[in-house]
Amino acid sequence: YLLSGHEGYGKHLDDAEQKDAVRRHDHKILSLTEPETLYRHLEKQVLENYSPGAERELLLLICDALDRDGYLRILPRDLQREWWSLHHGHPEHAEERDIIDAIKKVQQLDPPGVGARSLSECLELQVRADPVSSPERTLRLKLCQRLGDLLEYPPEKIAQTLQCSLEEL
């Protein structure tokens, strides 16, 4: 294929390269004409940080599956089915483990907490994104993992379980 315009002019591209060039072109046009959305913000990060190919496409599929609040409400096996369907039953990165690994990569994107499957996971991702290590950070991580307890038990019981003072809690 021969592309004209700014990108790839006079260069013959294989199917994958052409698909990537078209996606980058479309992204440029959309970024100039549409307001920034969560998906566009994530898409830009994926396009900038991952090479064209199956991994990038899988990450974009997961980004597209997020709800408007940034949560991933679809199960990995359902994402796997959709991935298989899009590739007519012969995709790269086809195992459920591949899907879970891709979800973890999406969860490393900005903003912290994106791609979480629950409030506690969202908060944990946000705490982990903070590079400052401190005793408070450790306690925050413990609280994230026991978020349900905060609603169910009195603060004194939670502090005792977490081995911290009420003030620290």
C-alpha atoms as one frame of an Amber mdcrd trajectory, in Angstrom:
protein
   0.000   0.000   0.000   1.155   3.481  -0.709   0.174   6.201   1.722   0.086
   9.861   0.887   0.100  12.750   3.311   2.538  13.529   6.060   3.106  10.073
   7.431   4.580   7.280   5.340   4.562   9.191   2.049   6.123   7.082  -0.655
   6.611   4.154   1.678   5.098   0.736   1.094   3.467  -0.563   4.235   2.380
  -4.029   5.185  -1.134  -4.531   6.590  -0.115  -4.075  10.238   1.864  -0.899
   9.499  -0.975   0.535   7.432  -3.509  -0.265  10.144  -1.277   1.459  12.708
  -0.760   4.509  10.471  -4.512   4.826   9.943  -5.140   4.508  13.707  -2.536
   7.215  14.468  -4.039   9.465  11.794  -7.563   8.906  13.135  -6.332   9.563
  16.673  -4.777  12.887  15.579  -7.989  13.971  13.890 -10.154  12.928  16.850
  -7.871  14.634  19.358  -8.303  17.891  17.427 -12.070  17.625  17.058 -13.389
  15.762  20.111 -13.113  16.540  23.824 -10.738  14.448  25.879 -12.477  11.378
  27.266 -11.143   8.703  29.562 -10.870   6.315  26.616  -8.964   8.872  24.517
  -6.629   9.585  27.433  -5.914   5.868  27.877  -5.680   5.231  24.136  -3.022
   7.929  23.803  -0.933   6.282  26.529  -1.263   2.841  24.940  -0.380   4.151
  21.475   2.655   5.992  22.849   3.981   3.153  25.011   3.215  -0.067  23.154
   4.329  -1.191  19.707   1.744  -2.104  17.070   0.527  -5.658  17.417  -1.670
  -7.988  19.395  -0.644  -6.742  22.835  -1.542  -3.153  21.978  -4.863  -4.223
  20.461  -5.695  -6.242  23.568  -4.926  -3.271  25.824  -7.192  -1.071  23.710
  -9.955  -3.687  23.905  -9.715  -3.588  27.699  -9.705   0.224  27.721 -12.824
   0.164  25.579 -14.493  -2.243  28.033 -14.148   0.164  30.970 -17.292   1.879
  32.176 -17.476   5.667  32.238 -16.091   5.704  35.790 -13.016   3.741  34.721
 -14.027   0.447  36.321 -13.680  -2.882  34.543 -17.044  -4.533  35.140 -16.540
  -7.382  32.663 -14.935 -10.685  33.659 -11.596 -11.751  32.139 -13.211 -14.799
  30.527 -15.788 -12.529  28.824 -12.981 -10.306  27.547 -11.245 -13.458  26.337
 -14.381 -14.509  24.418 -14.636 -11.096  22.814 -10.917 -11.184  21.927 -11.336
 -14.613  20.331 -14.402 -13.418  18.441 -12.584 -10.371  17.069  -9.788 -12.632
  15.798 -12.014 -15.383  14.439 -10.767 -17.911  16.983  -7.028 -17.490  16.287
  -5.696 -14.586  18.376  -2.281 -14.020  19.856  -2.368 -13.613  23.658  -5.390
 -15.910  23.821  -5.126 -17.426  27.298  -6.989 -16.037  30.295  -3.594 -15.367
  31.920  -2.775 -13.057  28.959  -6.004 -11.154  29.579  -5.240 -10.789  33.293
  -1.703  -9.581  32.511  -3.137  -7.037  30.064  -5.619  -5.827  32.707  -2.680
  -5.241  35.066  -0.945  -3.165  32.361  -4.082  -1.062  31.878  -4.197  -0.588
  35.650  -0.712   0.965  35.469  -1.957   3.731  33.189  -2.918   7.199  34.311
  -5.121   8.019  36.177  -4.262   5.756  39.095  -7.115   3.388  39.872  -8.283
   2.958  36.281  -9.215  -0.590  35.322 -10.077  -1.582  38.885 -12.793  -4.153
  39.375 -13.926  -2.891  42.794 -13.651   0.145  45.028 -11.083  -1.561  47.239
  -8.932  -2.476  44.209  -9.262   1.093  42.897  -8.088   2.560  46.188  -5.276
   0.013  46.431  -4.066   0.926  42.921  -4.093   4.599  43.917  -2.099   3.941
  47.091   0.395   1.768  45.187   0.833   4.513  42.567   2.150   6.831  45.276
   5.929   6.263  45.258   6.404   7.451  48.839   6.814   4.508  51.186   5.770
   5.145  54.748   4.038   3.455  57.669   0.846   5.286  56.614   1.110   3.784
  53.146   1.324   0.284  54.606  -1.736   0.964  56.756  -3.604   2.403  53.755
  -2.920  -0.773  51.784  -4.222  -2.886  54.652  -7.348  -0.722  54.817  -7.927
  -1.104  51.087  -7.809  -4.860  51.438 -10.255  -4.765  54.356 -12.581  -2.086
  53.032 -15.644  -4.225  53.727 -14.665  -4.387  57.397 -14.898  -0.594  57.642
 -18.627  -0.809  57.071 -19.206  -3.866  59.213 -17.111  -3.443  62.364 -16.525
  -0.636  64.868 -13.273   1.325  64.498 -11.827  -0.178  67.686 -12.140  -3.716
  66.286 -10.576  -2.693  62.962  -7.663  -0.948  64.708  -7.090  -4.046  66.817
  -7.168  -6.309  63.742  -4.752  -4.059  61.851  -2.569  -3.636  64.933  -2.701
   0.143  64.904  -4.063   2.864  67.117  -7.421   4.559  66.585  -5.511   7.735
  65.776  -3.515   5.964  63.038  -6.699   4.393  61.712
